[in-house]
Amino acid sequence: MLTVTRVNRLSFSNMLFVIDFNRFLNRLTLYS
């Protein structure tokens, strides 16, 4: 169970990172 929650937390943080990165790219294309 611990490993499962750890993997889920990792994937969730990766998802948030991807979302933030997409926002950053959108901002770059907006201002360029």
Stockholm file with secondary structure:
# STOCKHOLM 1.0

chainA/1-32         MLTVTRVNRLSFSNMLFVIDFNRFLNRLTLYS
#=GR chainA/1-32 SS CHHHHHHHHHHHHHHHHHHHHHHHHHHHHHHC
#=GC SS_cons        CHHHHHHHHHHHHHHHHHHHHHHHHHHHHHHC
//
